[in-house]
Every structure is written in structure tokens, then in C-alpha cells.
């Protein structure tokens, strides 16, 4: 079973805007805020990029996809628009709704009902450059393929956001990679200068020990006009993460074939599995700072 550590959220198994914009039945591009129209590419030019396939892969266009959005729920510890919008690619070889996810059966890693899409959420804390930052984590579980042995669980996907003091996401962790906001990248450039050799962005480090050779930042996400969760693009077949997008960035889907609402459920409903997926190791709360060239934010 996959454990999730709060510092670097590695899932190796894997209302848009408020105040003038309503949540549509299909996601659409939103005009960028004037403050978010800066050039989206890296500050400085790296002569030869390592992991070029990772940097290039974020531009993958889906021909068809299913759009999952959160159903309204009372009593959430965050605004509904902070929950992720899940974009599941579908192909001719997959069912109309793609490979579906749902709630776990009590005390097991088996999905109870693929017709009841469910995303579990949790709140944690990180400490970055001496400052406390709230984190929101969202995890969902896919049914085990019929070809899997019964002793193996299905795959798990998720995203975690680290927020600033005003609730805006600074960092997103998904699919084993880290995405950062445009403001964060610009701040890192101002403090540390151009990207390190072989890296595309100034915030990327090449730390050889603590982070197993360094963390890759595949993409910089534009700054939204209000705090909001990302689009999470998942490929058909293995549900691997293709990219994350700010809701203020252009869509990378040609056609949405279905819209499905998912339930937001607190981690307490995972019972004994809660700590395995949402545990907070004390020595891991500052890992983002150690794995990135994290700038001073105050």
C-alpha cells in the first residue's frame, strides 16, 4: 500500500472562480488576470536541459476526457473552489467514464463503489524558511483491475497544495513532481538568479542527497486572481499525471464527453488507513524547502 509523506507528495502509483464566474458544466479557459500575463517560460535559458521529456510532456493535448468536479458540501474546512478539478483522459479502449474511482470499503484498500466518485481531503502544516504554511491534500482511489491479484490494491492519485498566508497556492505536488506558482518562480529568480545547469526553472535545486538527485518542476502555473485548486490531468490507462494547470490557463482538452460530480470526504472516514495516507512525519515538514531553492517569502 502506498504511504504519503507530507513533505514531498509522491504518488508514484500514480466553482471555478468566485465573484463573477460561476462553475460551468464543462471547464473552459478563463481570461488571465492582468498580473498573470507574464511570459510563462523559465527565467534565463538553460543550455542543455536534463529531463527534457518531463518538461515537454506537460503540453500533451487530450482529444477526449471526462471532467470531475466537487459536489457542494457543507462544513468544509476550505472553500469549495480549492478542491481539484480532475480531467481523466478517455480513449477508444476505455469506458465512457474512463477508469473510475470511489470510496474505500471500511478497513480495506478495496474500492466499494465506482459509481460514487469520492475524493478524501486532509489539512496539514509545512514550515518553509521558518514560516508556517497550511497544506491541503486530496487523494482518490481507483478500483483494482480484474487482472490484479486480490492482495494488491488499485492505484492511488492525489495532489497537495501548500498555501501562502492569504490562501493562494504556492506549490502543488502530484505524480512525483512539484509545480510552483509564477510568483514563486519570479521570487526565486530574484533571490537565486537563473536556473541551475540542466534545470529549466530558478526554483529547481539539484540536491543530490536529501531528494534523491533533485526535484523536477515540470511547469510553472500562472497566478490566479483568487485562491483556487488546480486542474489535474490524468492519462488513460495508468492514470499517470500528465500535467497540472491553473484554472486561469487554457484547456488542453479538445472535447469533454461527460461531467461527473465527486463527493468530498474527510480523511477520518479512512479509519486505520488515515495515517498511512495522510501521516505527518515530524522530520518531513520542511522537505520542500530542502528540495527546492525556496525563496524568502516575507
VOVO-777747 format. One record per residue (C-alpha): residue in three letters; chain; x, z, y. Coordinates in nm, 4 decimals. Layout:
BEGIN
<loza "Ala"; "A"; <X; Z; Y>>
...
end
This chain:
BEGIN
<loza "Unk"; "A"; <0.0000; 0.0000; 0.0000>>
<loza "Unk"; "A"; <0.1185; -0.0800; 0.3470>>
<loza "Unk"; "A"; <0.2131; 0.2047; 0.5805>>
<loza "Unk"; "A"; <0.2040; 0.1573; 0.9576>>
<loza "Unk"; "A"; <0.4611; 0.3233; 1.1787>>
<loza "Unk"; "A"; <0.3678; 0.3826; 1.5364>>
<loza "Unk"; "A"; <0.6947; 0.2666; 1.6929>>
<loza "Unk"; "A"; <0.7219; -0.0879; 1.5612>>
<loza "Unk"; "A"; <0.3866; -0.2014; 1.4268>>
<loza "Unk"; "A"; <0.4965; -0.4363; 1.1459>>
<loza "Unk"; "A"; <0.2154; -0.5735; 0.9328>>
<loza "Unk"; "A"; <0.4237; -0.7861; 0.7022>>
<loza "Unk"; "A"; <0.1302; -0.8459; 0.4679>>
<loza "Unk"; "A"; <0.0252; -0.9776; 0.7395>>
<loza "Unk"; "A"; <-1.6733; -0.8561; 2.6645>>
<loza "Unk"; "A"; <-1.4062; -1.0983; 2.7811>>
<loza "Unk"; "A"; <-1.3749; -0.9978; 3.1473>>
<loza "Unk"; "A"; <-1.5996; -0.7433; 3.3136>>
<loza "Unk"; "A"; <-1.7152; -0.7563; 3.6718>>
<loza "Unk"; "A"; <-1.8303; -1.1165; 3.6997>>
<loza "Unk"; "A"; <-1.7644; -1.2517; 3.3496>>
<loza "Unk"; "A"; <-1.9934; -1.1928; 3.0524>>
<loza "Unk"; "A"; <-1.8907; -1.2147; 2.6868>>
<loza "Unk"; "A"; <-1.9792; -1.5674; 2.5668>>
<loza "Unk"; "A"; <-2.0878; -1.6667; 2.2188>>
<loza "Unk"; "A"; <-1.7749; -1.8779; 2.1980>>
<loza "Unk"; "A"; <-1.4413; -1.7839; 2.3581>>
<loza "Unk"; "A"; <-1.3404; -2.0069; 2.6462>>
<loza "Unk"; "A"; <-1.0412; -2.0245; 2.8749>>
<loza "Unk"; "A"; <-1.0625; -1.8151; 3.1896>>
<loza "Unk"; "A"; <-0.9041; -1.9198; 3.5157>>
<loza "Unk"; "A"; <-0.5793; -1.7327; 3.5682>>
<loza "Unk"; "A"; <-0.5619; -1.4627; 3.8292>>
<loza "Unk"; "A"; <-0.3536; -1.5632; 4.1294>>
<loza "Unk"; "A"; <-0.0938; -1.3043; 4.0320>>
<loza "Unk"; "A"; <-0.0638; -1.4531; 3.6826>>
<loza "Unk"; "A"; <0.0236; -1.8120; 3.7719>>
<loza "Unk"; "A"; <0.3982; -1.7711; 3.7398>>
<loza "Unk"; "A"; <0.5966; -2.0035; 3.5173>>
<loza "Unk"; "A"; <0.5289; -1.8865; 3.1585>>
<loza "Unk"; "A"; <0.8673; -1.9757; 3.0187>>
<loza "Unk"; "A"; <1.1674; -1.7469; 2.9984>>
<loza "Unk"; "A"; <1.3731; -1.6408; 3.2987>>
<loza "Unk"; "A"; <1.7042; -1.8129; 3.2535>>
<loza "Unk"; "A"; <1.7956; -2.0655; 2.9859>>
<loza "Unk"; "A"; <1.9460; -1.9736; 2.6512>>
<loza "Unk"; "A"; <2.1971; -2.2369; 2.5358>>
<loza "Unk"; "A"; <2.1033; -2.2095; 2.1681>>
<loza "Unk"; "A"; <1.8038; -2.0099; 2.0514>>
<loza "Unk"; "A"; <1.8059; -1.8116; 1.7306>>
<loza "Unk"; "A"; <1.4713; -1.8043; 1.5507>>
<loza "Unk"; "A"; <1.3557; -2.1199; 1.7314>>
<loza "Unk"; "A"; <1.0861; -2.1688; 1.4696>>
<loza "Unk"; "A"; <0.9286; -1.8368; 1.5709>>
<loza "Unk"; "A"; <0.9317; -1.9218; 1.9404>>
<loza "Unk"; "A"; <0.7899; -2.2702; 1.8759>>
<loza "Unk"; "A"; <0.5284; -2.1527; 1.6262>>
<loza "Unk"; "A"; <0.3182; -1.9733; 1.8881>>
<loza "Unk"; "A"; <0.1939; -2.3093; 2.0184>>
<loza "Unk"; "A"; <0.0163; -2.4003; 1.6930>>
<loza "Unk"; "A"; <-0.3268; -2.5521; 1.7592>>
<loza "Unk"; "A"; <-0.6175; -2.4748; 1.5242>>
<loza "Unk"; "A"; <-0.8609; -2.7578; 1.4581>>
<loza "Unk"; "A"; <-1.1377; -2.5204; 1.3439>>
<loza "Unk"; "A"; <-1.1735; -2.1441; 1.3486>>
<loza "Unk"; "A"; <-1.4180; -1.8552; 1.3223>>
<loza "Unk"; "A"; <-1.4460; -1.6237; 1.6209>>
<loza "Unk"; "A"; <-1.4790; -1.2492; 1.5527>>
<loza "Unk"; "A"; <-1.5769; -1.0221; 1.8412>>
<loza "Unk"; "A"; <-1.6621; -0.6495; 1.8531>>
<loza "Unk"; "A"; <-2.0209; -0.5286; 1.8380>>
<loza "Unk"; "A"; <-2.1230; -0.2854; 2.1095>>
<loza "Unk"; "A"; <-2.0727; 0.0756; 2.0007>>
<loza "Unk"; "A"; <-2.1389; 0.3957; 2.1904>>
<loza "Unk"; "A"; <-1.8801; 0.6687; 2.2256>>
<loza "Unk"; "A"; <-1.5654; 0.4582; 2.2033>>
<loza "Unk"; "A"; <-1.2508; 0.6214; 2.3496>>
<loza "Unk"; "A"; <-1.1740; 0.2927; 2.5282>>
<loza "Unk"; "A"; <-1.3648; 0.0102; 2.6962>>
<loza "Unk"; "A"; <-1.5092; -0.2466; 2.4565>>
<loza "Unk"; "A"; <-1.3047; -0.5295; 2.6072>>
<loza "Unk"; "A"; <-0.9862; -0.3583; 2.4840>>
<loza "Unk"; "A"; <-1.0754; -0.4428; 2.1228>>
<loza "Unk"; "A"; <-0.9128; -0.7609; 1.9865>>
<loza "Unk"; "A"; <-1.0868; -1.0952; 1.9521>>
<loza "Unk"; "A"; <-0.9917; -1.2337; 1.6109>>
<loza "Unk"; "A"; <-0.9508; -1.6078; 1.5648>>
<loza "Unk"; "A"; <-0.9474; -1.6945; 1.1932>>
<loza "Unk"; "A"; <-0.8404; -2.0497; 1.1154>>
<loza "Unk"; "A"; <-1.0526; -2.2320; 0.8577>>
<loza "Unk"; "A"; <-0.9679; -2.5472; 0.6674>>
<loza "Unk"; "A"; <-1.1411; -2.7654; 0.4127>>
<loza "Unk"; "A"; <-1.0079; -2.5348; 0.1412>>
<loza "Unk"; "A"; <-1.1607; -2.2151; 0.2829>>
<loza "Unk"; "A"; <-1.5163; -2.0862; 0.3037>>
<loza "Unk"; "A"; <-1.7075; -2.1392; 0.6290>>
<loza "Unk"; "A"; <-1.6208; -1.7894; 0.7458>>
<loza "Unk"; "A"; <-1.2724; -1.8025; 0.6034>>
<loza "Unk"; "A"; <-1.1241; -1.5115; 0.4108>>
<loza "Unk"; "A"; <-1.3324; -1.2158; 0.5207>>
<loza "Unk"; "A"; <-1.2507; -0.8534; 0.5955>>
<loza "Unk"; "A"; <-1.4632; -0.5432; 0.5640>>
<loza "Unk"; "A"; <-1.4770; -0.1643; 0.5260>>
<loza "Unk"; "A"; <-1.2830; 0.0132; 0.2551>>
<loza "Unk"; "A"; <-1.4525; 0.1937; -0.0295>>
<loza "Unk"; "A"; <-1.4020; 0.5707; 0.0114>>
<loza "Unk"; "A"; <-1.0714; 0.6824; -0.1367>>
<loza "Unk"; "A"; <-0.9549; 0.3311; -0.2269>>
<loza "Unk"; "A"; <-0.7931; 0.0230; -0.0748>>
<loza "Unk"; "A"; <-1.0738; -0.1986; -0.2064>>
<loza "Unk"; "A"; <-1.2987; -0.3708; 0.0463>>
<loza "Unk"; "A"; <-1.6567; -0.2588; -0.0066>>
<loza "Unk"; "A"; <-1.8475; -0.5414; 0.1620>>
<loza "Unk"; "A"; <-1.7052; -0.8655; 0.3006>>
<loza "Unk"; "A"; <-2.0389; -0.9275; 0.4720>>
<loza "Unk"; "A"; <-1.9804; -0.6288; 0.7007>>
<loza "Unk"; "A"; <-1.6685; -0.7145; 0.9040>>
<loza "Unk"; "A"; <-1.5024; -0.3901; 1.0117>>
<loza "Unk"; "A"; <-1.2047; -0.3031; 1.2290>>
<loza "Unk"; "A"; <-1.0627; 0.0504; 1.2286>>
<loza "Unk"; "A"; <-0.9239; 0.1893; 1.5537>>
<loza "Unk"; "A"; <-0.6903; 0.4749; 1.6416>>
<loza "Unk"; "A"; <-0.5255; 0.6212; 1.9511>>
<loza "Unk"; "A"; <-0.1645; 0.7395; 1.9620>>
<loza "Unk"; "A"; <0.1173; 0.8033; 2.2083>>
<loza "Unk"; "A"; <0.4582; 0.6488; 2.2743>>
<loza "Unk"; "A"; <0.7350; 0.7709; 2.5037>>
<loza "Unk"; "A"; <0.9222; 0.4957; 2.6876>>
<loza "Unk"; "A"; <1.2008; 0.5684; 2.9346>>
<loza "Unk"; "A"; <1.0756; 0.9250; 2.9485>>
<loza "Unk"; "A"; <0.7155; 0.8360; 3.0280>>
<loza "Unk"; "A"; <0.4113; 0.8901; 2.8086>>
<loza "Unk"; "A"; <0.2098; 0.5781; 2.7197>>
<loza "Unk"; "A"; <-0.1210; 0.5596; 2.5361>>
<loza "Unk"; "A"; <-0.1425; 0.3207; 2.2414>>
<loza "Unk"; "A"; <-0.4468; 0.1614; 2.0838>>
<loza "Unk"; "A"; <-0.4210; 0.0449; 1.7233>>
<loza "Unk"; "A"; <-0.6681; -0.1834; 1.5446>>
<loza "Unk"; "A"; <-0.6456; -0.2568; 1.1696>>
<loza "Unk"; "A"; <-0.8642; -0.4590; 0.9345>>
<loza "Unk"; "A"; <-0.8573; -0.5078; 0.5578>>
<loza "Unk"; "A"; <-0.9131; -0.8279; 0.3623>>
<loza "Unk"; "A"; <-1.0730; -0.8415; 0.0206>>
<loza "Unk"; "A"; <-0.8340; -0.8764; -0.2721>>
<loza "Unk"; "A"; <-0.8260; -1.2357; -0.4008>>
<loza "Unk"; "A"; <-0.9684; -1.2722; -0.7506>>
<loza "Unk"; "A"; <-0.6247; -1.3809; -0.8713>>
<loza "Unk"; "A"; <-0.4717; -1.0450; -0.7698>>
<loza "Unk"; "A"; <-0.4254; -0.7708; -1.0319>>
<loza "Unk"; "A"; <-0.6742; -0.4884; -0.9781>>
<loza "Unk"; "A"; <-0.3886; -0.2492; -0.8996>>
<loza "Unk"; "A"; <-0.2962; -0.4434; -0.5837>>
<loza "Unk"; "A"; <-0.4857; -0.4210; -0.2533>>
<loza "Unk"; "A"; <-0.5829; -0.7137; -0.0392>>
<loza "Unk"; "A"; <-0.3872; -0.7902; 0.2758>>
<loza "Unk"; "A"; <-0.3985; -0.5914; 0.5968>>
<loza "Unk"; "A"; <-0.3713; -0.7185; 0.9528>>
<loza "Unk"; "A"; <-0.3707; -0.5445; 1.2856>>
<loza "Unk"; "A"; <-0.2491; -0.5191; 1.6410>>
<loza "Unk"; "A"; <-0.1281; -0.2303; 1.8501>>
<loza "Unk"; "A"; <-0.1168; -0.2209; 2.2285>>
<loza "Unk"; "A"; <0.0990; 0.0058; 2.4431>>
<loza "Unk"; "A"; <-0.0641; 0.0603; 2.7823>>
<loza "Unk"; "A"; <0.0587; 0.1404; 3.1304>>
<loza "Unk"; "A"; <-0.0750; 0.4241; 3.3455>>
<loza "Unk"; "A"; <-0.3625; 0.2037; 3.4652>>
<loza "Unk"; "A"; <-0.4647; 0.0980; 3.1143>>
<loza "Unk"; "A"; <-0.3130; -0.2527; 3.1242>>
<loza "Unk"; "A"; <-0.1372; -0.3622; 2.8035>>
<loza "Unk"; "A"; <0.2401; -0.3852; 2.8375>>
<loza "Unk"; "A"; <0.3317; -0.4516; 2.4755>>
<loza "Unk"; "A"; <0.1429; -0.5917; 2.1760>>
<loza "Unk"; "A"; <0.2749; -0.5552; 1.8200>>
<loza "Unk"; "A"; <0.1409; -0.7792; 1.5452>>
<loza "Unk"; "A"; <0.2677; -0.9702; 1.2435>>
<loza "Unk"; "A"; <0.6124; -0.8135; 1.2583>>
<loza "Unk"; "A"; <0.6785; -0.9317; 1.6140>>
<loza "Unk"; "A"; <0.6394; -0.7929; 1.9642>>
<loza "Unk"; "A"; <0.4659; -0.9645; 2.2563>>
<loza "Unk"; "A"; <0.5051; -0.8413; 2.6138>>
<loza "Unk"; "A"; <0.3286; -0.8980; 2.9435>>
<loza "Unk"; "A"; <0.4619; -1.1333; 3.2083>>
<loza "Unk"; "A"; <0.5070; -0.8372; 3.4422>>
<loza "Unk"; "A"; <0.7178; -0.6589; 3.1793>>
<loza "Unk"; "A"; <0.9381; -0.9631; 3.1271>>
<loza "Unk"; "A"; <0.9902; -1.0088; 3.5016>>
<loza "Unk"; "A"; <1.0726; -0.6392; 3.5379>>
<loza "Unk"; "A"; <1.3235; -0.6626; 3.2532>>
<loza "Unk"; "A"; <1.4833; -0.9689; 3.4144>>
<loza "Unk"; "A"; <1.5191; -0.7853; 3.7453>>
<loza "Unk"; "A"; <1.6870; -0.4887; 3.5735>>
<loza "Unk"; "A"; <1.8942; -0.6543; 3.2999>>
<loza "Unk"; "A"; <1.9365; -1.0149; 3.4090>>
<loza "Unk"; "A"; <1.8965; -1.3322; 3.1965>>
<loza "Unk"; "A"; <1.8238; -1.3276; 2.8232>>
<loza "Unk"; "A"; <2.0954; -1.2250; 2.5816>>
<loza "Unk"; "A"; <2.2703; -1.5074; 2.3918>>
<loza "Unk"; "A"; <2.0409; -1.6631; 2.1333>>
<loza "Unk"; "A"; <1.7297; -1.4998; 2.2798>>
<loza "Unk"; "A"; <1.4572; -1.6565; 2.4903>>
<loza "Unk"; "A"; <1.3416; -1.3616; 2.6996>>
<loza "Unk"; "A"; <1.5181; -1.0980; 2.9061>>
<loza "Unk"; "A"; <1.3353; -0.8099; 2.7396>>
<loza "Unk"; "A"; <1.4677; -0.9028; 2.3943>>
<loza "Unk"; "A"; <1.7523; -0.6999; 2.2503>>
<loza "Unk"; "A"; <1.9869; -0.7836; 1.9664>>
<loza "Unk"; "A"; <2.0191; -0.4248; 1.8464>>
<loza "Unk"; "A"; <2.1923; -0.4609; 1.5079>>
<loza "Unk"; "A"; <2.1256; -0.1172; 1.3586>>
<loza "Unk"; "A"; <1.8044; 0.0542; 1.4606>>
<loza "Unk"; "A"; <1.5903; -0.2584; 1.4487>>
<loza "Unk"; "A"; <1.7463; -0.4485; 1.1634>>
<loza "Unk"; "A"; <1.9114; -0.7125; 1.3807>>
<loza "Unk"; "A"; <1.6735; -0.7043; 1.6734>>
<loza "Unk"; "A"; <1.3086; -0.7593; 1.7541>>
<loza "Unk"; "A"; <1.1806; -1.1083; 1.8286>>
<loza "Unk"; "A"; <0.9444; -1.1576; 2.1214>>
<loza "Unk"; "A"; <0.7772; -1.4903; 2.0348>>
<loza "Unk"; "A"; <0.5750; -1.5180; 2.3536>>
<loza "Unk"; "A"; <0.5101; -1.3682; 2.6954>>
<loza "Unk"; "A"; <0.1409; -1.3040; 2.7611>>
<loza "Unk"; "A"; <0.0009; -1.3719; 3.1062>>
<loza "Unk"; "A"; <-0.1160; -1.0737; 3.3092>>
<loza "Unk"; "A"; <-0.4927; -1.0399; 3.3093>>
<loza "Unk"; "A"; <-0.6916; -0.9336; 3.6175>>
<loza "Unk"; "A"; <-0.8356; -0.6331; 3.4273>>
<loza "Unk"; "A"; <-0.7239; -0.4425; 3.1147>>
<loza "Unk"; "A"; <-0.8365; -0.6247; 2.8000>>
<loza "Unk"; "A"; <-0.7449; -0.6792; 2.4377>>
<loza "Unk"; "A"; <-0.5853; -0.9984; 2.3082>>
<loza "Unk"; "A"; <-0.6885; -1.2939; 2.1006>>
<loza "Unk"; "A"; <-0.5239; -1.2587; 1.7578>>
<loza "Unk"; "A"; <-0.4791; -1.5980; 1.5889>>
<loza "Unk"; "A"; <-0.4614; -1.5868; 1.2080>>
<loza "Unk"; "A"; <-0.3751; -1.8813; 0.9865>>
<loza "Unk"; "A"; <-0.5953; -1.9884; 0.6972>>
<loza "Unk"; "A"; <-0.4756; -1.8952; 0.3514>>
<loza "Unk"; "A"; <-0.2425; -1.5992; 0.4031>>
<loza "Unk"; "A"; <-0.3907; -1.4725; 0.7313>>
<loza "Unk"; "A"; <-0.0439; -1.4646; 0.8851>>
<loza "Unk"; "A"; <-0.0322; -1.4192; 1.2615>>
<loza "Unk"; "A"; <0.0124; -1.7492; 1.4420>>
<loza "Unk"; "A"; <0.0157; -1.6036; 1.7930>>
<loza "Unk"; "A"; <-0.1413; -1.3615; 2.0360>>
<loza "Unk"; "A"; <-0.2972; -1.4756; 2.3625>>
<loza "Unk"; "A"; <-0.4268; -1.3055; 2.6727>>
<loza "Unk"; "A"; <-0.7936; -1.3844; 2.7279>>
<loza "Unk"; "A"; <-0.6821; -1.5394; 3.0552>>
<loza "Unk"; "A"; <-0.4746; -1.8049; 2.8722>>
<loza "Unk"; "A"; <-0.6041; -2.1426; 2.7465>>
<loza "Unk"; "A"; <-0.7574; -2.1514; 2.3999>>
<loza "Unk"; "A"; <-0.5610; -2.3004; 2.1103>>
<loza "Unk"; "A"; <-0.8685; -2.3914; 1.9055>>
<loza "Unk"; "A"; <-1.0414; -2.7297; 1.9083>>
<loza "Unk"; "A"; <-1.3708; -2.6065; 1.7617>>
<loza "Unk"; "A"; <-1.5231; -2.2681; 1.6821>>
<loza "Unk"; "A"; <-1.7529; -2.3146; 1.3835>>
<loza "Unk"; "A"; <-1.9037; -1.9660; 1.3773>>
<loza "Unk"; "A"; <-1.9217; -1.6441; 1.5796>>
<loza "Unk"; "A"; <-1.9294; -1.3149; 1.3904>>
<loza "Unk"; "A"; <-1.9549; -0.9615; 1.5263>>
<loza "Unk"; "A"; <-1.7458; -0.6879; 1.3692>>
<loza "Unk"; "A"; <-1.8004; -0.3114; 1.3665>>
<loza "Unk"; "A"; <-1.5511; -0.0772; 1.5314>>
<loza "Unk"; "A"; <-1.4951; 0.2295; 1.3153>>
<loza "Unk"; "A"; <-1.2744; 0.5334; 1.3888>>
<loza "Unk"; "A"; <-0.9800; 0.5986; 1.1618>>
<loza "Unk"; "A"; <-1.1343; 0.9253; 1.0422>>
<loza "Unk"; "A"; <-1.3539; 0.7165; 0.8138>>
<loza "Unk"; "A"; <-1.0429; 0.6112; 0.6195>>
<loza "Unk"; "A"; <-1.0240; 0.9645; 0.4814>>
<loza "Unk"; "A"; <-0.6997; 1.0334; 0.2953>>
<loza "Unk"; "A"; <-0.5652; 0.6892; 0.3849>>
<loza "Unk"; "A"; <-0.5768; 0.7584; 0.7578>>
<loza "Unk"; "A"; <-0.2212; 0.8953; 0.7829>>
<loza "Unk"; "A"; <-0.0809; 0.6116; 0.5724>>
<loza "Unk"; "A"; <-0.2115; 0.3533; 0.8163>>
<loza "Unk"; "A"; <-0.2122; 0.5498; 1.1417>>
<loza "Unk"; "A"; <0.0584; 0.8098; 1.0892>>
<loza "Unk"; "A"; <0.2714; 0.9058; 1.3895>>
<loza "Unk"; "A"; <0.6272; 0.9918; 1.2793>>
<loza "Unk"; "A"; <0.7888; 1.2083; 1.5468>>
<loza "Unk"; "A"; <1.1147; 1.0127; 1.5301>>
<loza "Unk"; "A"; <0.9332; 0.6817; 1.5829>>
<loza "Unk"; "A"; <0.7605; 0.7394; 1.9165>>
<loza "Unk"; "A"; <1.0491; 0.5897; 2.1173>>
<loza "Unk"; "A"; <1.1291; 0.2983; 1.8873>>
<loza "Unk"; "A"; <1.0007; 0.0284; 2.1233>>
<loza "Unk"; "A"; <1.2457; 0.1491; 2.3859>>
<loza "Unk"; "A"; <1.5292; 0.1290; 2.1350>>
<loza "Unk"; "A"; <1.4303; -0.2133; 2.0009>>
<loza "Unk"; "A"; <1.3757; -0.3849; 2.3368>>
<loza "Unk"; "A"; <1.5648; -0.3895; 2.6651>>
<loza "Unk"; "A"; <1.2869; -0.1760; 2.8009>>
<loza "Unk"; "A"; <1.2910; -0.1618; 3.1822>>
<loza "Unk"; "A"; <1.2204; 0.1347; 3.4057>>
<loza "Unk"; "A"; <0.8516; 0.1105; 3.4934>>
<loza "Unk"; "A"; <0.8181; 0.3853; 3.7533>>
end
